[in-house]
């Protein structure tokens, strides 16, 4: 049975959305991935959408949208992106903070650095979940 993971940041519009998309692509065999926030935005960050399409061939707007914590199911793992505010609480078996700066409003290079960090962290999380079984 797959572990359910929630990638959480305040607005659920950038980092957590990239993590959900990369989680589905790179770890969908062991993780059921969701993202959510304590607030929402009308749309996913358009720079993140563009760069995820260019680099990973993923159209985040096709299946994803900004969601609140109460819009997702109960999860096993909570990953906060680095809220820089008090992070929301969700009950879970495992919790960690990835401490990633929000690239919103910055150059593409910043987005790509965050995207690469998320990719590595998702791969690492997948491996750790496999080792738990």
VMD Tcl script that builds the backbone (N, CA, C; Angstrom):
set m [mol new atoms 399]
animate dup $m
set s [atomselect $m all]
$s set {name element resname resid chain x y z} {
  {N N UNK 1 A 0.835 -1.188 0.000}
  {CA C UNK 1 A 0.000 0.000 0.000}
  {C C UNK 1 A 0.879 1.249 0.000}
  {N N UNK 2 A 0.522 2.206 -0.843}
  {CA C UNK 2 A 1.303 3.440 -0.937}
  {C C UNK 2 A 1.114 4.311 0.299}
  {N N UNK 3 A 2.186 4.992 0.685}
  {CA C UNK 3 A 2.115 5.996 1.750}
  {C C UNK 3 A 1.566 7.280 1.142}
  {N N UNK 4 A 0.677 7.934 1.871}
  {CA C UNK 4 A 0.136 9.220 1.418}
  {C C UNK 4 A 1.012 10.326 1.977}
  {N N UNK 5 A 1.458 11.215 1.089}
  {CA C UNK 5 A 2.320 12.320 1.505}
  {C C UNK 5 A 1.690 13.649 1.100}
  {N N UNK 6 A 1.765 14.613 2.002}
  {CA C UNK 6 A 1.307 15.969 1.715}
  {C C UNK 6 A 2.505 16.901 1.708}
  {N N UNK 7 A 2.663 17.627 0.612}
  {CA C UNK 7 A 3.674 18.666 0.506}
  {C C UNK 7 A 2.953 19.979 0.816}
  {N N UNK 8 A 3.416 20.669 1.863}
  {CA C UNK 8 A 2.666 21.808 2.386}
  {C C UNK 8 A 3.503 23.088 2.385}
  {N N UNK 9 A 2.907 24.167 1.876}
  {CA C UNK 9 A 3.455 25.506 2.063}
  {C C UNK 9 A 2.274 26.456 2.214}
  {N N UNK 10 A 2.531 27.702 2.469}
  {CA C UNK 10 A 1.454 28.623 2.832}
  {C C UNK 10 A 0.390 28.737 1.737}
  {N N UNK 11 A 0.794 29.096 0.507}
  {CA C UNK 11 A -0.189 29.377 -0.541}
  {C C UNK 11 A -0.464 28.210 -1.482}
  {N N UNK 12 A 0.274 27.131 -1.375}
  {CA C UNK 12 A 0.110 25.982 -2.267}
  {C C UNK 12 A 0.073 26.433 -3.723}
  {N N UNK 13 A 1.071 27.238 -4.100}
  {CA C UNK 13 A 1.075 27.725 -5.479}
  {C C UNK 13 A 2.407 27.521 -6.196}
  {N N UNK 14 A 3.461 27.126 -5.472}
  {CA C UNK 14 A 4.762 27.034 -6.121}
  {C C UNK 14 A 5.544 25.795 -5.673}
  {N N UNK 15 A 6.274 25.889 -4.547}
  {CA C UNK 15 A 7.131 24.777 -4.108}
  {C C UNK 15 A 6.349 23.494 -3.876}
  {N N UNK 16 A 5.247 23.588 -3.143}
  {CA C UNK 16 A 4.472 22.375 -2.839}
  {C C UNK 16 A 3.854 21.792 -4.096}
  {N N UNK 17 A 3.491 22.644 -5.049}
  {CA C UNK 17 A 2.939 22.155 -6.316}
  {C C UNK 17 A 4.011 21.426 -7.127}
  {N N UNK 18 A 5.225 21.981 -7.151}
  {CA C UNK 18 A 6.321 21.309 -7.853}
  {C C UNK 18 A 6.620 19.964 -7.187}
  {N N UNK 19 A 6.598 19.946 -5.859}
  {CA C UNK 19 A 6.876 18.703 -5.125}
  {C C UNK 19 A 5.799 17.657 -5.405}
  {N N UNK 20 A 4.533 18.071 -5.446}
  {CA C UNK 20 A 3.459 17.123 -5.763}
  {C C UNK 20 A 3.671 16.529 -7.155}
  {N N UNK 21 A 3.951 17.388 -8.137}
  {CA C UNK 21 A 4.139 16.922 -9.514}
  {C C UNK 21 A 5.351 15.993 -9.638}
  {N N UNK 22 A 6.463 16.380 -9.035}
  {CA C UNK 22 A 7.664 15.535 -9.108}
  {C C UNK 22 A 7.480 14.252 -8.298}
  {N N UNK 23 A 6.758 14.341 -7.189}
  {CA C UNK 23 A 6.465 13.141 -6.404}
  {C C UNK 23 A 5.671 12.135 -7.206}
  {N N UNK 24 A 4.661 12.609 -7.929}
  {CA C UNK 24 A 3.848 11.715 -8.764}
  {C C UNK 24 A 4.692 11.083 -9.860}
  {N N UNK 25 A 5.581 11.887 -10.466}
  {CA C UNK 25 A 6.402 11.385 -11.570}
  {C C UNK 25 A 7.509 10.440 -11.100}
  {N N UNK 26 A 8.199 10.815 -10.019}
  {CA C UNK 26 A 9.408 10.088 -9.612}
  {C C UNK 26 A 9.185 9.054 -8.520}
  {N N UNK 27 A 8.076 9.158 -7.782}
  {CA C UNK 27 A 7.860 8.254 -6.653}
  {C C UNK 27 A 6.422 7.738 -6.598}
  {N N UNK 28 A 5.692 7.898 -7.685}
  {CA C UNK 28 A 4.296 7.484 -7.719}
  {C C UNK 28 A 4.079 5.996 -7.488}
  {N N UNK 29 A 5.152 5.223 -7.606}
  {CA C UNK 29 A 5.032 3.780 -7.357}
  {C C UNK 29 A 4.931 3.464 -5.869}
  {N N UNK 30 A 5.422 4.366 -5.010}
  {CA C UNK 30 A 5.373 4.121 -3.558}
  {C C UNK 30 A 4.657 5.218 -2.771}
  {N N UNK 31 A 4.446 6.378 -3.400}
  {CA C UNK 31 A 3.808 7.499 -2.713}
  {C C UNK 31 A 2.563 7.972 -3.446}
  {N N UNK 32 A 1.539 8.272 -2.674}
  {CA C UNK 32 A 0.350 8.937 -3.205}
  {C C UNK 32 A 0.513 10.400 -2.796}
  {N N UNK 33 A 0.731 11.274 -3.766}
  {CA C UNK 33 A 1.171 12.642 -3.487}
  {C C UNK 33 A 0.048 13.666 -3.572}
  {N N UNK 34 A 0.061 14.572 -2.596}
  {CA C UNK 34 A -0.876 15.687 -2.534}
  {C C UNK 34 A -0.095 16.936 -2.162}
  {N N UNK 35 A -0.680 18.095 -2.425}
  {CA C UNK 35 A -0.117 19.340 -1.918}
  {C C UNK 35 A -1.262 20.187 -1.403}
  {N N UNK 36 A -0.934 21.063 -0.454}
  {CA C UNK 36 A -1.962 21.913 0.144}
  {C C UNK 36 A -1.305 23.076 0.869}
  {N N UNK 37 A -2.135 24.048 1.247}
  {CA C UNK 37 A -1.639 25.197 1.978}
  {C C UNK 37 A -2.669 25.708 2.967}
  {N N UNK 38 A -2.282 26.702 3.745}
  {CA C UNK 38 A -3.210 27.306 4.696}
  {C C UNK 38 A -4.023 28.399 4.014}
  {N N UNK 39 A -3.558 28.828 2.843}
  {CA C UNK 39 A -4.272 29.786 1.998}
  {C C UNK 39 A -4.140 29.268 0.573}
  {N N UNK 40 A -4.934 29.826 -0.336}
  {CA C UNK 40 A -4.796 29.418 -1.733}
  {C C UNK 40 A -4.566 30.646 -2.608}
  {N N UNK 41 A -4.120 30.384 -3.805}
  {CA C UNK 41 A -3.971 31.416 -4.836}
  {C C UNK 41 A -4.909 31.018 -5.980}
  {N N UNK 42 A -5.329 31.982 -6.802}
  {CA C UNK 42 A -6.237 31.647 -7.898}
  {C C UNK 42 A -5.622 30.698 -8.925}
  {N N UNK 43 A -4.283 30.716 -9.036}
  {CA C UNK 43 A -3.633 29.789 -9.966}
  {C C UNK 43 A -2.241 29.441 -9.463}
  {N N UNK 44 A -1.718 28.349 -10.008}
  {CA C UNK 44 A -0.354 27.929 -9.681}
  {C C UNK 44 A 0.614 28.962 -10.275}
  {N N UNK 45 A 1.734 29.201 -9.594}
  {CA C UNK 45 A 2.751 30.126 -10.066}
  {C C UNK 45 A 3.105 29.812 -11.523}
  {N N UNK 46 A 2.942 30.792 -12.405}
  {CA C UNK 46 A 3.118 30.564 -13.840}
  {C C UNK 46 A 4.573 30.302 -14.236}
  {N N UNK 47 A 5.530 30.840 -13.493}
  {CA C UNK 47 A 6.934 30.512 -13.771}
  {C C UNK 47 A 7.197 29.047 -13.439}
  {N N UNK 48 A 6.645 28.576 -12.330}
  {CA C UNK 48 A 6.804 27.159 -11.965}
  {C C UNK 48 A 6.154 26.265 -13.009}
  {N N UNK 49 A 4.974 26.652 -13.474}
  {CA C UNK 49 A 4.264 25.872 -14.504}
  {C C UNK 49 A 5.121 25.772 -15.765}
  {N N UNK 50 A 5.626 26.916 -16.220}
  {CA C UNK 50 A 6.430 26.964 -17.451}
  {C C UNK 50 A 7.707 26.129 -17.322}
  {N N UNK 51 A 8.423 26.301 -16.211}
  {CA C UNK 51 A 9.698 25.605 -16.051}
  {C C UNK 51 A 9.521 24.107 -15.816}
  {N N UNK 52 A 8.459 23.710 -15.145}
  {CA C UNK 52 A 8.196 22.266 -14.958}
  {C C UNK 52 A 7.880 21.616 -16.309}
  {N N UNK 53 A 7.164 22.348 -17.181}
  {CA C UNK 53 A 6.883 21.838 -18.533}
  {C C UNK 53 A 8.172 21.697 -19.318}
  {N N UNK 54 A 9.004 22.754 -19.271}
  {CA C UNK 54 A 10.252 22.745 -20.035}
  {C C UNK 54 A 11.210 21.668 -19.564}
  {N N UNK 55 A 11.405 21.562 -18.256}
  {CA C UNK 55 A 12.428 20.650 -17.723}
  {C C UNK 55 A 11.949 19.210 -17.564}
  {N N UNK 56 A 10.699 19.028 -17.139}
  {CA C UNK 56 A 10.227 17.679 -16.815}
  {C C UNK 56 A 9.072 17.200 -17.684}
  {N N UNK 57 A 8.578 18.064 -18.571}
  {CA C UNK 57 A 7.458 17.674 -19.420}
  {C C UNK 57 A 6.159 17.481 -18.645}
  {N N UNK 58 A 6.052 18.128 -17.482}
  {CA C UNK 58 A 4.871 17.990 -16.624}
  {C C UNK 58 A 4.007 19.244 -16.752}
  {N N UNK 59 A 2.732 19.058 -17.068}
  {CA C UNK 59 A 1.785 20.171 -17.106}
  {C C UNK 59 A 1.040 20.188 -15.774}
  {N N UNK 60 A 1.531 20.981 -14.831}
  {CA C UNK 60 A 0.931 21.011 -13.492}
  {C C UNK 60 A -0.518 21.486 -13.519}
  {N N UNK 61 A -0.869 22.360 -14.459}
  {CA C UNK 61 A -2.226 22.911 -14.484}
  {C C UNK 61 A -3.249 21.899 -14.991}
  {N N UNK 62 A -2.773 20.823 -15.590}
  {CA C UNK 62 A -3.678 19.811 -16.126}
  {C C UNK 62 A -4.420 19.077 -15.003}
  {N N UNK 63 A -3.711 18.727 -13.921}
  {CA C UNK 63 A -4.312 17.940 -12.845}
  {C C UNK 63 A -4.229 18.600 -11.473}
  {N N UNK 64 A -3.538 19.713 -11.359}
  {CA C UNK 64 A -3.309 20.314 -10.047}
  {C C UNK 64 A -3.930 21.698 -9.946}
  {N N UNK 65 A -4.262 22.073 -8.719}
  {CA C UNK 65 A -4.786 23.402 -8.423}
  {C C UNK 65 A -4.468 23.700 -6.966}
  {N N UNK 66 A -4.546 24.954 -6.584}
  {CA C UNK 66 A -4.243 25.369 -5.214}
  {C C UNK 66 A -5.335 24.867 -4.267}
  {N N UNK 67 A -4.912 24.100 -3.227}
  {CA C UNK 67 A -5.850 23.474 -2.297}
  {C C UNK 67 A -5.530 23.847 -0.854}
  {N N UNK 68 A -6.551 23.806 -0.012}
  {CA C UNK 68 A -6.375 24.002 1.419}
  {C C UNK 68 A -6.111 22.664 2.093}
  {N N UNK 69 A -5.562 22.699 3.296}
  {CA C UNK 69 A -5.255 21.471 4.035}
  {C C UNK 69 A -6.480 20.569 4.173}
  {N N UNK 70 A -7.650 21.180 4.389}
  {CA C UNK 70 A -8.858 20.357 4.588}
  {C C UNK 70 A -9.369 19.724 3.287}
  {N N UNK 71 A -8.769 20.091 2.144}
  {CA C UNK 71 A -9.195 19.535 0.857}
  {C C UNK 71 A -8.492 18.230 0.494}
  {N N UNK 72 A -7.535 17.805 1.316}
  {CA C UNK 72 A -6.797 16.575 1.003}
  {C C UNK 72 A -7.129 15.498 2.034}
  {N N UNK 73 A -6.916 14.227 1.678}
  {CA C UNK 73 A -7.206 13.156 2.636}
  {C C UNK 73 A -6.198 13.109 3.783}
  {N N UNK 74 A -6.469 12.287 4.765}
  {CA C UNK 74 A -5.527 12.048 5.865}
  {C C UNK 74 A -4.262 11.440 5.255}
  {N N UNK 75 A -3.105 11.914 5.707}
  {CA C UNK 75 A -1.838 11.464 5.124}
  {C C UNK 75 A -0.939 10.806 6.170}
  {N N UNK 76 A 0.046 10.062 5.668}
  {CA C UNK 76 A 1.033 9.388 6.524}
  {C C UNK 76 A 2.265 10.263 6.756}
  {N N UNK 77 A 2.609 11.058 5.735}
  {CA C UNK 77 A 3.838 11.853 5.766}
  {C C UNK 77 A 3.495 13.306 5.445}
  {N N UNK 78 A 4.037 14.238 6.223}
  {CA C UNK 78 A 3.872 15.665 5.941}
  {C C UNK 78 A 5.257 16.258 5.698}
  {N N UNK 79 A 5.406 16.899 4.546}
  {CA C UNK 79 A 6.642 17.586 4.207}
  {C C UNK 79 A 6.309 19.070 4.075}
  {N N UNK 80 A 6.873 19.893 4.953}
  {CA C UNK 80 A 6.703 21.333 4.805}
  {C C UNK 80 A 7.875 21.847 3.974}
  {N N UNK 81 A 7.609 22.859 3.189}
  {CA C UNK 81 A 8.595 23.344 2.223}
  {C C UNK 81 A 9.592 24.324 2.819}
  {N N UNK 82 A 9.269 24.854 3.988}
  {CA C UNK 82 A 10.092 25.907 4.596}
  {C C UNK 82 A 9.213 27.136 4.679}
  {N N UNK 83 A 8.288 27.096 5.591}
  {CA C UNK 83 A 7.215 28.090 5.632}
  {C C UNK 83 A 7.670 29.499 5.988}
  {N N UNK 84 A 8.697 29.620 6.799}
  {CA C UNK 84 A 9.143 30.909 7.326}
  {C C UNK 84 A 8.051 31.605 8.139}
  {N N UNK 85 A 7.042 30.853 8.483}
  {CA C UNK 85 A 5.993 31.287 9.412}
  {C C UNK 85 A 5.687 30.038 10.223}
  {N N UNK 86 A 4.726 30.083 11.116}
  {CA C UNK 86 A 4.433 28.853 11.832}
  {C C UNK 86 A 3.772 27.882 10.866}
  {N N UNK 87 A 4.404 26.743 10.683}
  {CA C UNK 87 A 3.914 25.758 9.732}
  {C C UNK 87 A 2.616 25.137 10.230}
  {N N UNK 88 A 1.727 24.849 9.314}
  {CA C UNK 88 A 0.458 24.232 9.712}
  {C C UNK 88 A 0.668 22.829 10.256}
  {N N UNK 89 A -0.233 22.409 11.119}
  {CA C UNK 89 A -0.127 21.070 11.706}
  {C C UNK 89 A -1.117 20.124 11.043}
  {N N UNK 90 A -0.617 18.990 10.629}
  {CA C UNK 90 A -1.447 17.895 10.129}
  {C C UNK 90 A -0.997 16.651 10.875}
  {N N UNK 91 A -1.919 15.856 11.396}
  {CA C UNK 91 A -1.498 14.613 12.050}
  {C C UNK 91 A -0.848 13.680 11.020}
  {N N UNK 92 A 0.214 12.983 11.432}
  {CA C UNK 92 A 0.921 12.092 10.510}
  {C C UNK 92 A 1.870 11.183 11.285}
  {N N UNK 93 A 2.418 10.200 10.577}
  {CA C UNK 93 A 3.414 9.286 11.155}
  {C C UNK 93 A 4.814 9.889 11.085}
  {N N UNK 94 A 5.061 10.682 10.041}
  {CA C UNK 94 A 6.400 11.214 9.786}
  {C C UNK 94 A 6.270 12.646 9.292}
  {N N UNK 95 A 7.136 13.514 9.780}
  {CA C UNK 95 A 7.086 14.929 9.393}
  {C C UNK 95 A 8.513 15.434 9.218}
  {N N UNK 96 A 8.717 16.229 8.177}
  {CA C UNK 96 A 10.009 16.893 8.035}
  {C C UNK 96 A 9.829 18.202 7.268}
  {N N UNK 97 A 10.772 19.105 7.482}
  {CA C UNK 97 A 10.761 20.385 6.789}
  {C C UNK 97 A 11.940 20.420 5.831}
  {N N UNK 98 A 11.673 20.741 4.564}
  {CA C UNK 98 A 12.730 20.760 3.564}
  {C C UNK 98 A 13.439 22.098 3.479}
  {N N UNK 99 A 12.970 23.108 4.180}
  {CA C UNK 99 A 13.680 24.385 4.275}
  {C C UNK 99 A 14.027 25.050 2.959}
  {N N UNK 100 A 13.108 25.018 2.008}
  {CA C UNK 100 A 13.366 25.592 0.690}
  {C C UNK 100 A 12.809 27.012 0.595}
  {N N UNK 101 A 13.630 27.931 0.101}
  {CA C UNK 101 A 13.167 29.306 -0.084}
  {C C UNK 101 A 12.177 29.370 -1.244}
  {N N UNK 102 A 11.189 30.228 -1.120}
  {CA C UNK 102 A 10.194 30.417 -2.166}
  {C C UNK 102 A 10.825 31.202 -3.314}
  {N N UNK 103 A 10.873 30.631 -4.536}
  {CA C UNK 103 A 11.478 31.344 -5.662}
  {C C UNK 103 A 10.532 32.333 -6.348}
  {N N UNK 104 A 9.302 32.441 -5.885}
  {CA C UNK 104 A 8.322 33.330 -6.529}
  {C C UNK 104 A 8.870 34.733 -6.698}
  {N N UNK 105 A 8.725 35.271 -7.905}
  {CA C UNK 105 A 9.183 36.624 -8.196}
  {C C UNK 105 A 10.670 36.722 -8.496}
  {N N UNK 106 A 11.376 35.600 -8.499}
  {CA C UNK 106 A 12.820 35.606 -8.747}
  {C C UNK 106 A 13.114 35.097 -10.157}
  {N N UNK 107 A 14.380 35.092 -10.515}
  {CA C UNK 107 A 14.829 34.653 -11.837}
  {C C UNK 107 A 14.624 33.141 -12.013}
  {N N UNK 108 A 14.591 32.703 -13.274}
  {CA C UNK 108 A 14.443 31.282 -13.578}
  {C C UNK 108 A 15.494 30.427 -12.880}
  {N N UNK 109 A 16.707 30.943 -12.770}
  {CA C UNK 109 A 17.792 30.186 -12.139}
  {C C UNK 109 A 17.422 29.789 -10.711}
  {N N UNK 110 A 16.739 30.678 -9.982}
  {CA C UNK 110 A 16.313 30.367 -8.607}
  {C C UNK 110 A 15.265 29.248 -8.612}
  {N N UNK 111 A 14.324 29.327 -9.538}
  {CA C UNK 111 A 13.306 28.282 -9.658}
  {C C UNK 111 A 13.957 26.936 -9.942}
  {N N UNK 112 A 14.925 26.939 -10.851}
  {CA C UNK 112 A 15.574 25.684 -11.230}
  {C C UNK 112 A 16.370 25.093 -10.074}
  {N N UNK 113 A 17.004 25.946 -9.262}
  {CA C UNK 113 A 17.717 25.444 -8.081}
  {C C UNK 113 A 16.749 24.774 -7.110}
  {N N UNK 114 A 15.615 25.426 -6.855}
  {CA C UNK 114 A 14.603 24.859 -5.955}
  {C C UNK 114 A 14.027 23.571 -6.557}
  {N N UNK 115 A 13.758 23.588 -7.855}
  {CA C UNK 115 A 13.219 22.408 -8.538}
  {C C UNK 115 A 14.183 21.221 -8.431}
  {N N UNK 116 A 15.472 21.482 -8.639}
  {CA C UNK 116 A 16.486 20.420 -8.526}
  {C C UNK 116 A 16.555 19.879 -7.101}
  {N N UNK 117 A 16.475 20.780 -6.116}
  {CA C UNK 117 A 16.506 20.359 -4.707}
  {C C UNK 117 A 15.284 19.489 -4.397}
  {N N UNK 118 A 14.119 19.889 -4.886}
  {CA C UNK 118 A 12.903 19.095 -4.664}
  {C C UNK 118 A 13.047 17.726 -5.311}
  {N N UNK 119 A 13.578 17.693 -6.533}
  {CA C UNK 119 A 13.767 16.417 -7.231}
  {C C UNK 119 A 14.631 15.462 -6.408}
  {N N UNK 120 A 15.749 15.951 -5.903}
  {CA C UNK 120 A 16.641 15.107 -5.098}
  {C C UNK 120 A 15.965 14.657 -3.806}
  {N N UNK 121 A 15.248 15.566 -3.166}
  {CA C UNK 121 A 14.581 15.234 -1.907}
  {C C UNK 121 A 13.445 14.231 -2.125}
  {N N UNK 122 A 12.737 14.335 -3.236}
  {CA C UNK 122 A 11.679 13.368 -3.547}
  {C C UNK 122 A 12.287 11.986 -3.774}
  {N N UNK 123 A 13.376 11.923 -4.516}
  {CA C UNK 123 A 14.051 10.635 -4.763}
  {C C UNK 123 A 14.524 10.023 -3.442}
  {N N UNK 124 A 15.080 10.869 -2.575}
  {CA C UNK 124 A 15.548 10.407 -1.272}
  {C C UNK 124 A 14.385 9.915 -0.410}
  {N N UNK 125 A 13.283 10.646 -0.411}
  {CA C UNK 125 A 12.097 10.242 0.354}
  {C C UNK 125 A 11.577 8.903 -0.153}
  {N N UNK 126 A 11.521 8.749 -1.460}
  {CA C UNK 126 A 11.072 7.474 -2.057}
  {C C UNK 126 A 11.935 6.320 -1.547}
  {N N UNK 127 A 13.243 6.508 -1.552}
  {CA C UNK 127 A 14.161 5.459 -1.104}
  {C C UNK 127 A 13.945 5.129 0.372}
  {N N UNK 128 A 13.770 6.143 1.193}
  {CA C UNK 128 A 13.552 5.920 2.624}
  {C C UNK 128 A 12.236 5.184 2.879}
  {N N UNK 129 A 11.212 5.519 2.131}
  {CA C UNK 129 A 9.919 4.830 2.288}
  {C C UNK 129 A 10.067 3.355 1.877}
  {N N UNK 130 A 10.790 3.115 0.803}
  {CA C UNK 130 A 11.025 1.722 0.383}
  {C C UNK 130 A 11.770 0.939 1.460}
  {N N UNK 131 A 12.721 1.576 2.116}
  {CA C UNK 131 A 13.506 0.919 3.151}
  {C C UNK 131 A 12.693 0.642 4.410}
  {N N UNK 132 A 11.617 1.416 4.613}
  {CA C UNK 132 A 10.743 1.208 5.796}
  {C C UNK 132 A 9.903 -0.060 5.661}
  {N N UNK 133 A 9.656 -0.446 4.419}
  {CA C UNK 133 A 8.742 -1.586 4.188}
  {C C UNK 133 A 9.376 -2.911 4.503}
}
mol reanalyze $m
mol bondsrecalc $m
mol representation Tube
mol addrep $m
